[in-house]
Each structure stands twice: as C-alpha cells, then as structure tokens.
Amino acid sequence: MEVAKQDRLYALYALALTTGMRQGELLGLRWADVDLDRATVHVRQQLRRLKGEGMHFSEPKTARGRRTIALPDMAIDVLKLHRKAQLEARLAAGSLWQDYDLVFPNQTGKPMERQNINRRSFLPLLDKAGLPRIRFHDLRHSAATLLLAQGVHPKVVQERLGHSQISLTMDTYSHVLPDMQQEAARKPDAFFSTI
C-alpha cells in the first residue's frame, strides 16, 4: 500500500483490502452507492465482460452479494481524496468524459477493463514493492484473513464478503483458525490468573 500511494488506483486497492469486495463489484461501484457521511458502501452491481457483448453491469454474484459494508476511517479519507482527483480528471477530459457515476472509471469516465488494471497498475506495483505476483482476487483473501486474524467474528467476515453461507467463509479461511485457537486457549489463562 505504501508503494501504491502515488498510483491513480490507490483508492481501489485500499477499498479492496478494507472491504473484501470482488474486483467486479469495485469496478461496478457508483458514487451513488457510497455514503461518506455514514461510512458505508452499498454493493448493488458488478461489472463483467460478457463474451460477444462487451462490458455489462449485472446483479452481484449471489443474493447475499447485495450488501452494505461499513468503511474504516482510512477508506473514507482515501475515497475523499480519490473523489477530488476524479473531479479534476473529469474537468481535464472535458467533452471526452462519459458519466457513468463510477467510483473507479477509466481516464474518460467509462468502465475499466480488468486486464488494463493488472497490466498497467497492479502487477507493476507488486514488482516495485518487491512482492510476488498475485491475482487481484487475492486482495479479497487478504482482507478476510486480516479481519479473522484480528479476531473479527467469522459471521461478520461472511457478511462483508457477501458469502452465501458461513461454511464457505470457514472452509476458505480455515488456515487462519489455528492462531485463533491458540489465542482462545490463552483467554482462560488470563482470566484465571486473577483468581
């Protein structure tokens, strides 16, 4: 994230890591679905490329995919700066700007291509930071893993990710649970040491 701070898509990466939203959900996010005063985003659509049809907005992957996600202060601050930069880019683009109300559009306001994000921004940032090449989707996994490792209840993580069942969340992120088991074992020690 430190390396990405100067990137035009810094807010995209910050939101991916703080919300666990899917890439298509982030690319389909509209400003009308962002409430900076209440510190929430409403996931109502996703952006997908359909074979033979091009870019297409559709419902989220599952019924639980339609959700409201609370935002941390850091994400609010980043989104405010992103909004300001986007308004400046819109003025610079002039009549070339096409208003889709997207939070993460391309340079002329239109939906962004996933491949362009990876090729032009994401993979070069990973290289610059000296990190292994991962998929954008791995930011979603990182978000869930960080939340679970910090003791956030798995049900809350499930809701943030939009998983249809808690079992999907638990099966996917069970690798975090051994550390949580050790932490749970230390809790009674702390309690009984005061007796």
N, C-alpha and C positions, 0 to 999 in steps of 0.2 A: 504494500500500500504506500510505503514511503516513496518508492520509485514511481508509482503511478500518479502521484500528486500533481504533476505537471501535465498529465495526459488529459485530453479533451473528454475522455470517458471515465475519469476518476470517479464520478458520482455513480456510474453504472456498476463499477467494481465494489464501491462502498455499499451500495444497496444490495448487491448480490451476497456479500459477506455478512451483512447485518440482518437481512430478511430471509435468506434462503430461497428467494424467488427463482423460478426457472428462467432461462435466458429468453424464451419466447414471451413469458409474462412481463419481463423487464422491457423488452422491445415493443410490446403492445401497450405499455403503461401510458396513460394520458394524464396531463396535468389536472384534468377534471377529477381524476381518481386519487389525487394527492391532497391531503389536508394537512398543511404545515402547522396550522393552529392547534389541531387536535393530535398531531404527530402520528398520523396513520396513512397507510396506502390501502386502497381497495383494489383487489385483483378481480377484474371483471372480464378481461380478454387476454388473448395471447396472439402473437404474430407468428405465422407459419408460412413456409413456402410450399405450395401445393403443386405437384407435378402437372405441367401443362397449363396452370392457372396463375402462376406467379405468387406474389405476396398476398396474404389473406389474413384478416382478423377473424378469430373464432373464439368460442367459449373456452374457458380453461379445461385442462385435461380431464378433471373429474368434477363432480358436483361440489365436493369439498374444496376444489380449487378456487371457487368463488369465495373469497375470504377478505377479512380486514386484518392488516398486520400493523402492530404498534411499532413505531420507529424510535430508535435511540436518539439522543440529542446530537450525536456526531452525524448521523444520517440527515437530520433536519438541517444542520449547518451546511453540510455538503450540498444538499439539494437547493438551498437558497443561493449559494454561490453559482451552482450549475444553471439555475433559472436566469440569473443575471447575465451570465456568459451567453446563454442561449438567446436571450433577447438582443444582445449586441450582435450575435451572429445573424440573427433574423434581419436586423437593420442593414447589416453589410450585404446580405444576399439580395435585398430589395425585392424586385418582382420575380426573382427566381424561386423565392421561398414558397413552398406549398404547405399550408397549415393543416396538419393532421392532429394538432394538440399533443403530439408525442413528447414524452419526457426525454427520450433518447432517439432523436431522429438523425438522419444523415446531415450533411452540410447545407442542404436545401430544404429541410423540413420533412422529407419523405422517410418512410420506414427504412431502417438499416438492415443490411444483409449480414447474416451471422459470419459468413466467410470473410467479409471485409473486416469485421471486428477482430477476428482471430489473426488474420494475416497482417493487418496494418497496426494493430494496437496490442492485443492480448499477448500473443506469442513474443513479439519484440520486448514487451515489458518483462515477461518472465526471463528472457535471455539477459536483459540488462540487470535484473535483480540477482542473477546467478541461480535461479530456481529451475528445477526440472520442468520440462514441458508437460503441462496437464491440460485437461479439457476445461472449457468454461464451466461445464456442469459440475466440475469438482469444487467450484466455489460454493455451490449449494451444499455439497457434502461437508465442506469445511465449516460452513455456517452452523449446520446441525451438530457437528462434532464439538465445536466450541461451546455451543449452548449446553449440550449434555455434560461436557467436561466441567462446566461452571455450575452444575447442579440444577439446571432448569429441568422441571418435570417433563418426562417424555411426552405426556399428553399435550403440553403447551408446544413442544417442538413439532409434534404431529400437526397441530392446528396451523402453526406458522408455515410449515412446508406444504400444507394442503393435501397431505396423505389421506386416503380414504379410510384407512384402518390403522390403529395403533401398532398392530403386528408388523406392518410394512416398515414403520419407523424403527421399531425394536429390532427387527431382523436386519435391516440395512445398517444400523448404527450400534450393533451389539458389541463391536470392538471397543467402544468407549466404556462399556459396563464394568469390566474388571477393575478399573481405577475407582469407579463409583462404589463397587462392592468393598474395596479396601477402605474408602472414606466412611462408608456406612459402619464398618467394623470399628472404626476409631470413635465414632459418636458416643457409644455407650461408655467407653473408657473415660471420655471427658466428663460425662455425667456422673459416673460412679466415683470418680476421683475426688469429687466434692463431698462425698458422704463419709 
